[in-house]
Amino acid sequence: MATNHVTQRTTSGAAAAKAGGSRPQSNTSRRGFASMDPEQQRRIASEGGKASHASGRGHEWTSQEAREAGRKGGQSSTRRSTAKTA
């Protein structure tokens, strides 16, 4: 017969704040991509893009693809704004 063991997990202060806890969220964590300064993020992202293209997996937009993507984005944006006013 298997028994069902339930363990209680505690949440960190940041997780509690996100979940509506009483502790205010502070931006003191220096971990992760989002906590880096924007220039460092840009440099790392650029390296990833260069590696992608060097391996032959990068995507190069044609003017037609870019035009179509811009048109779709504009339509989506317009639909959202008219839906809010209706």
C-alpha positions as a Markdown table, in Angstrom:
| # | Residue | x | y | z |
|---|---|---|---|---|
| 1 | Met | 0.0 | 0.0 | 0.0 |
| 2 | Ala | 1.4 | 3.4 | -1.0 |
| 3 | Thr | 1.1 | 6.3 | 1.3 |
| 4 | Asn | 0.7 | 9.8 | 0.1 |
| 5 | His | 3.2 | 12.2 | 1.6 |
| 6 | Val | 2.6 | 15.9 | 1.3 |
| 7 | Thr | 5.4 | 18.3 | 2.0 |
| 8 | Gln | 4.8 | 21.9 | 2.8 |
| 9 | Arg | 7.0 | 24.3 | 0.8 |
| 10 | Thr | 7.8 | 27.7 | 1.9 |
| 11 | Thr | 8.0 | 30.6 | -0.6 |
| 12 | Ser | 10.7 | 33.2 | -0.7 |
| 13 | Gly | 10.0 | 36.8 | -0.1 |
| 14 | Ala | 9.9 | 37.6 | -3.8 |
| 15 | Ala | 7.6 | 34.7 | -4.6 |
| 16 | Ala | 5.3 | 35.8 | -1.7 |
| 17 | Ala | 5.2 | 39.3 | -2.9 |
| 18 | Lys | 4.2 | 38.2 | -6.4 |
| 19 | Ala | 1.6 | 36.0 | -4.9 |
| 20 | Gly | 0.1 | 38.9 | -3.0 |
| 21 | Gly | 2.0 | 38.4 | 0.2 |
| 22 | Ser | 2.7 | 41.1 | 2.8 |
| 23 | Arg | 6.4 | 41.5 | 2.0 |
| 24 | Pro | 7.2 | 44.3 | -0.5 |
| 25 | Gln | 9.1 | 43.1 | -3.6 |
| 26 | Ser | 12.6 | 44.5 | -3.8 |
| 27 | Asn | 14.9 | 44.5 | -6.8 |
| 28 | Thr | 18.0 | 43.5 | -4.9 |
| 29 | Ser | 18.6 | 40.2 | -6.7 |
| 30 | Arg | 21.5 | 40.3 | -9.0 |
| 31 | Arg | 20.6 | 36.9 | -10.6 |
| 32 | Gly | 19.3 | 36.4 | -14.1 |
| 33 | Phe | 19.3 | 38.1 | -17.4 |
| 34 | Ala | 16.7 | 40.7 | -16.4 |
| 35 | Ser | 18.8 | 42.0 | -13.6 |
| 36 | Met | 21.7 | 42.8 | -15.9 |
| 37 | Asp | 22.3 | 46.3 | -17.1 |
| 38 | Pro | 20.8 | 46.9 | -20.6 |
| 39 | Glu | 24.2 | 47.2 | -22.3 |
| 40 | Gln | 25.3 | 43.8 | -21.0 |
| 41 | Gln | 22.0 | 42.3 | -22.1 |
| 42 | Arg | 22.4 | 43.8 | -25.6 |
| 43 | Arg | 26.0 | 42.4 | -25.8 |
| 44 | Ile | 24.9 | 38.9 | -24.8 |
| 45 | Ala | 21.9 | 38.9 | -27.2 |
| 46 | Ser | 24.1 | 40.1 | -30.0 |
| 47 | Glu | 26.5 | 37.2 | -29.4 |
| 48 | Gly | 23.6 | 34.8 | -29.7 |
| 49 | Gly | 22.4 | 36.3 | -32.9 |
| 50 | Lys | 25.8 | 36.2 | -34.4 |
| 51 | Ala | 26.2 | 32.5 | -33.4 |
| 52 | Ser | 22.8 | 31.7 | -34.9 |
| 53 | His | 23.7 | 33.2 | -38.2 |
| 54 | Ala | 27.2 | 31.7 | -38.2 |
| 55 | Ser | 25.6 | 28.2 | -37.8 |
| 56 | Gly | 23.2 | 28.8 | -40.7 |
| 57 | Arg | 20.1 | 28.8 | -38.5 |
| 58 | Gly | 19.6 | 32.6 | -38.4 |
| 59 | His | 16.7 | 34.1 | -40.2 |
| 60 | Glu | 17.2 | 37.0 | -42.6 |
| 61 | Trp | 14.0 | 39.0 | -43.4 |
| 62 | Thr | 13.2 | 39.8 | -47.0 |
| 63 | Ser | 11.5 | 43.1 | -47.6 |
| 64 | Gln | 8.2 | 41.2 | -48.4 |
| 65 | Glu | 8.3 | 39.3 | -45.1 |
| 66 | Ala | 9.0 | 42.4 | -43.1 |
| 67 | Arg | 6.2 | 44.3 | -44.9 |
| 68 | Glu | 3.7 | 41.4 | -44.1 |
| 69 | Ala | 4.8 | 41.2 | -40.5 |
| 70 | Gly | 4.4 | 45.0 | -40.1 |
| 71 | Arg | 0.9 | 44.8 | -41.7 |
| 72 | Lys | -0.2 | 42.0 | -39.3 |
| 73 | Gly | 1.1 | 43.8 | -36.3 |
| 74 | Gly | -0.7 | 47.0 | -37.3 |
| 75 | Gln | -3.9 | 45.1 | -37.7 |
| 76 | Ser | -3.6 | 43.4 | -34.4 |
| 77 | Ser | -2.9 | 46.8 | -32.7 |
| 78 | Thr | -5.9 | 48.4 | -34.4 |
| 79 | Arg | -8.2 | 45.6 | -33.4 |
| 80 | Arg | -7.2 | 45.8 | -29.8 |
| 81 | Ser | -7.7 | 49.6 | -29.6 |
| 82 | Thr | -11.2 | 49.4 | -31.3 |
| 83 | Ala | -12.3 | 46.5 | -29.1 |
| 84 | Lys | -11.6 | 48.6 | -26.0 |
| 85 | Thr | -13.6 | 51.5 | -27.1 |
| 86 | Ala | -16.6 | 49.4 | -28.3 |
